Amino acid sequence: MVKLVINGKEITTDKSNTVLEVARAAGIDIPTLCSHESLPPYGSCRFCIVEVAQRGRTRMQTSCTLPVAEGMEIKTHSERVLKIRRILVELMLARCPESEVLRDMAREIGVPHCRFERVRGQKSPCHTCQACTLVEQMPMHPPDGMPATIVGRSGCILCGMCVRLCDDVMKIGALGFEGRGMRRRVTTPFREPSEFCITCGACSSICPTGAIELLRVRPQEPLPIPAEFELGLANRKPIHLPFPQAVPRVPVIDPATCVNFMTGGCKVCEDNCQVQAIDHTQQDKIQEIDVGSVIVATGFKTFDPKRTPYYGYGVFPNVYTALEVERLVNASGPTGGEVILRDGRAPKSIGIIHCVGSRDNKTNRWCSRVCCMYSLKLAHLLKEHTEAELYNFYIDMRTPGKSYDEFYGKLLEEGVHFIRGRVGEVTDWAMTPDEEGKLVIRVEDTLAGFVRRIPVDMVVLSTGLEPQADAQDVRRLFNMSCGSEGFFLERHPKLAPVNTFTDGVFLAGACQGPRDIPDTVAQAGAAAAEAMVLIDRGYIEQEPNTAYILEEECSGCKSCIALCPYTAIAFDEAKQKAAINEALCKGCGTCVASCPSGSIAQRLFEDDEVFSEIKGVLAYE
């Protein structure tokens, strides 16, 4: 530990720190343009210069490269220091006259104007500093697409942060210095578009004057990373929160887009994390946990409207899905709750098309149950946010719930138009002047008895619900059953609505079938209660109609093992006979019927019992 004095304040600190770090920790502001947590001190901008008194000598030195020492006396804002900073700002402004950062810094330290200011293409009236000669040589646009320099209109102060970040930190090597003295510049190798550049944007983000133009490094727009939670309406960074209400609220790193996983460099986030919580060496782990019961709540997936191309989703930019509009009207969404089209306009007329991917023999025959009500909800919200003319195109209005039909009546009073009929197509082909620049919805109005063309600015597709793509894999994993449409089947629709045919496995939510939020919450509570009852009881009640092996007749052919849907049959190597685990057996009778030697019987269904029942039936008069 060493003691030093900064602006008359005595400070004790570790000797490995620099003066700039100690001053910042003490709340003393020292201006700088080239200091960054991920880069070693360089001192190229010179703005962090301070006056150092030590051992009877006084000198001027950059604080970012000056390690602390015992007995130092530092002045960060003496008149001598401020005079040097003013001269540096003027010289930088002569090189970069359009930099807002330098202009703001000049105003802060009392520089009203730059004495070396000049007009591009003319000689400076000063002829002394010659700092503007580099700017004179920089073309505004690269000739023939070949960037002689990557610097844009605001100019470069040659701090080298972009080069050091690209080479030393990101480990890409797409930038470098060229020339010496006043001809020194930042450019790409051979002054050509760099194939090494991955358009990560690190150089432009760290540039203190905003001089770097990515299109001059590599003439290719950076590929955005669509935010999954925002359904592509906004972009995200490689390190992000999956969604605002994530529990635990901890950011995750996307290895597919993180520069560290691509090049082995970067780790800027790790350098800036004060609690050292980031570890790029972590690997994915698969953990196996023994549990007593399982609640299957795998949910659903929404219908992909691209499968119905006549509605124009993915073709016309102003055709949205209901989930995308849900994010638009949300205050925490990509537009802050403001409903605007992709071209920035506010819609004046909106059409909501029901049953997209539902009640259709070409896609899904079932009713998705929630579409009508969330379409009415979106119509109500869009009316509040836009005051647009709202049209709902429906096949049948289904509002089976508490106060649902009253809400439908409220929308009628608000002036929302309801047109009964399946929409034929959405097109941008205009037949009248009123349809110019609009999306035209062509629909047969079954109540009026004719085909209508409704021009709108925005189309919302109320997509239906489908089973998850891997529903069959989950079904096989837990020995469950699926209906013809792919949703999981319960043991009994009335007596056991959350149970499956596998003991200890329960269903909750839309994986069993389309349902709304209240029904999902109620079913989740029922499934949790069933699981708790099973855990609290401590034992499982078995059905009495299980199968058993007649060992004296079993030949050990193993044909029953592969046929058992509950894997309840195993082969006893010692006895060379089949053995049934009665805890797994559900009494389905598959093995009894398929055994070629008749060596498997089923309790409550033995031959004597069956014959006795038949005899009793025949004897009845």
N, C-alpha and C positions, 0 to 999 in steps of 0.2 A: 504494500500500500504506500502511496505517496501523497504528499500534501502540496497543493498549489493554490494560487489566488487568481480568480477570474472576475474582473470588474469589481475588485475590492472584496469579493466574497471568497472565504477560505473553504476549500473543498478537499475531501479525502476520497481517493478513488484507487482503483487497481491500475498498476503501471502498464498493463497491456492495452489500455484504452487510448484513443486519440483525443485531442483537445476538442474537436467537434462533437464527439460522442459525449464527453463529460459536460460540455456546455448545454447540449440539448437535454441531457438528463437533469440539469439544474434549472431548466426553463429559460435559458438564455438563447435567443434566436440569432443564428449566424447564417446569412443568406448563402446559398450555394446552388449551382445548376448541374453539377456532375457527380453528386454523391448519391449512392443507392445501396440498399442493404445487401443486394446480391453481388455487388461489384467491390473489389478492393479499392482503397483510396487511390486517387489518381492526381487530383489537384490541377486539372487542366483548365477549368474555368477561372480560377484564381479569385472568385468572389468571396470565398471563405477565408480570405487573408486576415490575419490578426497581428497585433503588435506584441512581441514576446520579449520580456526582460528577464535575463538570467545571468548570474555571475557578473553583474556590472555591465553587461552588453545588451543592446536592444537591436532586434532584427524583425523584419517582416516575413511571415511564413504562412503557407496555407494550413489551416487548422485540421483539415481532413487527413493530411499525411504527417502531422506532427504528433508523436507519442508524448504523453505526459511525463514530466520529470519532477523530481523533488525541488521545491523552491521556485518554481516558475511563477511569473506574474504576467497574466494575459489581459490585454485590453482589446475588446472585440469591436468597440464603436468609438475609438478615439478619433480626433480630427484628422490625423495622418491616415488612419485606416479608411475613413469615409472618403477622403480625397482620392485615394487609390481606387476605391470601388466606383466612384463617379467616373473616373477616367476609363475604367474597364467597361462600364456600361455604355459610355459613348463610343468606344471602339467596337464593342459588340453590335451596337445599333448601326454603326457604319457598315458592318458586314451584313447584318440582318435587319434592315429597316422596317420590315413588316411583321416582326415577331411581337405578338401581344405580351408574351412573358417578359421580354426585355423592357418593353414600354412600361409595364406595371412596376417592374423593379426600379426603373429610372424614376418614376414618380415617387416611389416609397423613399428613396434616398436623396430626393431633392434635385433631380436633374430635369429642368424644365424642357430642354430640347437638346438635340445632338448637334454639336458644332461641325461634325463631319458629314451631315446629311447631304445627300446628292440625289440626282434623278438618274435612273437607269439609262445607260447609253450616252451620258454626258460625263465629262471629267469633273472630279471633285474640285471645288475652289480651294481646297486645303493643300493638296500635294505633299503632305508630310507623313501621315500614318500609312498610306497605301493599303489600308486594310480592306478597301472596297474593290480592289482589283480582282479578287477571286469572284466576287458577285458579278462583276462585269463579264467574266468568262463563262458563267453558268447559263446554259440555254433554258428558256422557259419550258420548252417541250423537247423531248428526245427526238433527234432526227431519225426518220425511217424506223421508229420503234426501238432504236438502240440507245439505251440510257448512258450518255456521257457522264452524267451525274445522277444520283438518286434524290437530289435535294430539290424541293419545290420552291414556291415563291417566297416563303418566309426566311430562307437562307440557313446556313450552317455555321455554328460557332466552333466546330472542330473539337468538341469535347471528347469524342471517341467513345461515348457510352454505347452507341448502337453497335459499333464494331466489336467492342469488348463483350457486350451481351450476346451477340450472335456467335462469336468465335469461342469465347471462354466459358460462357454459362450455358447457352443453348446447344453448343457443339455442332453448329451447322456450317459456319464458315462461308456465308454467302456475301459478306461485306468485307471491305478492306480500305486502307488508305492508299492514295496515289499521289506522287509528286512530293516536292520538298518546299519548305519556306512558304511564300505566299501562294504558290501553285498547289499546295496540298489540298486534297479533297477526299471525300468519302465516296466510294463507287463500288461497283461489282467487278469481279475479275475480268480483265480484257474489255471492260466497258460494255459488256453484253448482258442480256437478261440471264440471271443466275438460275441454273437448273437445280442448284442445291437448296434454294429458298423453298420453304414449305408454307409460305404465307401465314406464319403464325402471328405476325403483327407485333413481335417483341420489340423490334427496332423502332417502329413508329410510336409505340406506347411509351417507351422510355425517353424518347427525344424531348429535351426540355423546351425546345422552340417550335416543335411541330413541323420540322423541316423535312422529315423522311416521308416520301410518297411510295407506298408499297408497289404501285403499278410500275414504278421505274426500276424496282429491284427485279420483279418478275411480272410481266404483263399478263397477270391472271388474277381475277378477283378472289379474295380469300373465301374459302368454302365455309358458309355459316354452319353452326351446329344447332339444329332445331331443338327447342325445348319440348321434351315429350309431354310434360304436364300441360303445356300451353298448346299442344296439338299442332306444333309448327308455326303458330301465329307469332312467336317470339323466338329469339335465339338464346342460347346459354353458353357458359364457359366450360372447359373440361372439368373444372372443380366447381360443384354446385350443390344446392339442396334439391333433392328429387322433387319435392313439392312443399309448399309453405307450412303445412301442418305435420311435417314428418316427425315421427317419434322413434328413436331419439333425434333431436334436432342437431344433426351432425352432417356436415357436407361430405360428399363422396367425390372420388376422382374417377373420371371415365378413362380407362386405359386405352381405348380406341382412338382418342383424340388428344391425350396428354403428350406434350413434347418429350417429357422424360422417358416415357415408354417407347417413343418413336426413335429418339436419338441418344438417349442416355444422359442428356444434359438437363438444363433448366433448373428445376427445384427452387424456383423463386418463391413459391408458396411456403416451402420448408424454411427458407431463410427468414421469411417475414412472420412466421408463426411464433408468437411469444411464449407459448406453453409447450412448444416442441411436440405437438400432437400429430404431425404428419410423418409417415414412414412409407416411402416408396418401395420398400423391399417386402412388404406384406404380401402374402399369397392367399388365394381363395382356399377355403377349407370346407370339407364336407364332414359334418358331425352326425353321428348316429346316436339317438336318444331313445331310451326305453320309456314308453308311456303306457298308461292304462286305458286311455280312450283317445279317439281322434275325432275332431269336428272338421268335416270337409266343407270349406267355404271358398271354393276356387272362383266363384263369380261367373261373369259372362264376358263376351266380347260384343262390341257393336257391329252391326252390319256394315260392310264396306260398300259405300254408294257407287264406287267405280264399277261394280258389277251391274249397275243399271245405267248404262252410258247415256240413255235418252234423257236423263235428268241433268246432265252437263257438269257433274262434279269432277274436278280436275281439268276440265276444259275451259269453263268460264270462271274467271277469278272471283266473281261475286256470288258463287254458289257455295254455301257453307253447310256443315252438318250442325245438328242441334248442340252437340258438345262444344263445338267451336264458338257458337253464339253464346253458350253458357259462360265461357271464359271472357267473351267480349263484354258482357253486361256485368261481370263481377268487378268489384272495386279493386281487387288485388290482381286483376288480369293484365294482359299485355298492353291494353289501352287505358287502364285505370277506370274502367266502367263506361268509357265513351264508345258508343257504337258507330264505327266508321268503316267504310269500305276500304278495299286494298289500295285504291287510288286516292284515299284521303277524304272523299266526300261523305256526307251524312246521307243515309238513304231516306227517300221520301215515300217510298212504297215498298212493302215487304210481303213476300208470299211464303207461307209455311205449308209444306207438303207432308201429309200424314202417311203412315204405313209404308215407308220406304224399306223394303226388305221384309215385310210382314204381310200376311194374308195374300200371298202371291204364289201361284203354282210354279212359277219360274224360279223363285228364290226360296222363300220359307212360307209354308202354309199356315203356320200358327199365328195367333195374335200375340204381340209382344206386351200387351196389357198396360204398359206405362206411357206409350207414345202419345195418346190423346191428351192425357193430363199434363205431361211436360210441354206439349205443344201449346196448350192453353196458358201455362205459366210463362213460357217464353213470349207469347203474344202480349200478355199483360206487361211484362218487363220491357219489351221493345216499345210498347206504347208509351211507357213512362220515360224511357231514355231518348226517344227520337221524335215522338208525335207523328210518326209516319202512318200511312194508310196500310192497315193490316188485312191480309187475306189468309184464311185457313181452308185448305183443300182436303176434305176427309171422305172416307168411304162410309163409315158409321161412327157416330160419336158415342164412345163408351166411357161413362163416368161412374163406375161402380165403387163408391166409397163415401165415407162420411163427409158431407158438405161439398162433394165433388160437383154434383149437378148444380148446386147453388153458385159455385164458382163459374161454371159454364154460362149460367144466366147473367152473371156479372159482366162477363166479357161481351155478351150481346148488348148489354146496356152501354158499354164503353165504346161501341161503334165498330167492333171488329167484324169483318165480313166473313161469313161461313158459306162455302160453296161445296155442295155434296157431289162427289164424283172423283174418279181416279184420274190423276194427271197423266196425259199422254206423253208430253215431252216439254222440255225447256230449251228454247232456242234464242238466238240473237238475230234471227231473220225478221226484219221489219216489213210490214205490209202497209202501214199508215205512218204519217208524220209523228203521231203520238208514241209510236213504238221505236223511234230512232234512238239509239244509244241505250236501249233498255233490254232486259231479259223478258222474253215473252213466254208465259205459261199457257199452254193449250190444254183445255180440260173440257170434258163433257159434263155440263150441269144437269144432273139427273132429275132435279126437282123442277127446273125450268124447261128441260127437254130440248136443249140445243148446245152446240159446241161454242165455247167462249175462248177468247184470247185476252189474257190479262197481262199488261206490261208492268214490270216491277224493276226496282233497282237492286234488290237483294232477294235471294232464294234461300230458304232454310229447309233442309231435309231432315225430317224426323225419322231417324234410323232405328230399326228394331234391334232386338236382343237375340244373340245366338250362343250356343254352347262354346266353351273354350276349345281351341284347336286340339289340345292334348287331353280332352275329356276321356277318350278311350284308353289312353295310357293310365290315367288316374283310376279309371274303373277297374282295369285289370290289376292294378297295384293293391286295391282294397277289396277285391272280389265283390264289387257292387254291380248293379244292373243299370242299363240305360234304356230310355224309351226310343222310339223310332226316330225322333228328332235329335237325339243326342244328349238330352238332359238326364241327370241321375234319377233313378227311381227309388222311392221310399218303400218301406216294408208294407205299409197299408196307408191309403190316402186319408183315412179318418181315424183309425185306432192307433196307428204308429206313423204320424206324418213326418217325423224327423229321424226315425230309425232306418237302418238298412238291414239287409239280410246277414250282414257280418256284425256280430256282437261287438260293441265298443266303438263302432263307427257311426257317426251321426251326420246329418246334412243340415246346412244352413244357407239361406240366401238364394240367389238366382242360379246357382249351379243345378238346383232341382227343377227350375222352371222360371219363366219371366215373372217378376214380382216387383212391387214398389218398395220404398224405404220403410214405411210402417210395418208391412208384412215381413220384410227381411229382418227388422229389429225384433219383432215378436218371435219369429222362428229361431233367431240366434239365441234369444233367451231360453226358449224351450230346449234347444240342443245343449246349451250350457247346463241347464238343470238336469237333463238326462245323464250327461257326463258326470256331474257331481253326485247324482244318486248312485251311479255305478261305482264311483270311487269310494263313496262313503259306506256303501254296503259291504264291500270287501270280497264279495263272491259273485259268481254268475249263475243264474238259474238256467239249467239246461232243459231243452225240450225232451220229452220221454221217448220220442219216436226215432232214436238214433239207430244206426246199423251196427252189426257186430259180425265177427268172423267165426264160422264153424271150422275150427282148425283141423279136425279129423277129415274133413272133406276138401280143404283148400289144397290146390296143387302147386301154388306159388308161381302162377303164370304171369303175374304183375299187370294184367290187362286192366284191372280196376284202378290202378294208381294214376294213370294218365287221364282217366275219365272223371275223377273226382273234382268238381269245381271249387272245393274248399280246401284242397290239399290236406285232407284229413287222413289219407291212407298212406302208410309207409311199408317198407319191406323189412321184415325181421330176418337178418342174416343168420342168426343162431338157429332159429326154428325153420328157416326157409319157407315162411308163411307171411301172408299179408297181415298187417295190424292196423286197427282203426283208432285214431285219437278222438275219443268221444267229446272232448272239449271243443273240437273244431267241426265235428259232424253236425249238419243241420237237418238230417233226415230227409234229404231230397229223393233218395231211392235210386239214384243213377247207378250206383255200384251193384245194388241188389238185382236190378233188371239186366245188367250187362255181364254178370259173372257167368262164364260158360259152364262151370261145374256146379252152380247153385250153392256155393259154400258161404254166401253172404245173406244174412237175414236182417230184418228190420223190426224192432220192437213195436208192438201195437199193430203190426201188419204181417205176423207169422201166418203160415198157411192154415194152421188149425183155427186161428181166429177168423180168418177170411171165410173159410169153409163153414164155420159155425154161424157166421152172420148170414151167409147165403142160405144155409139151411133154415135159419129162423125166418128169413124173408119168405122163402117158399112155403113154409108151414103156416104162415099167417093167413087166416081166412077173414 
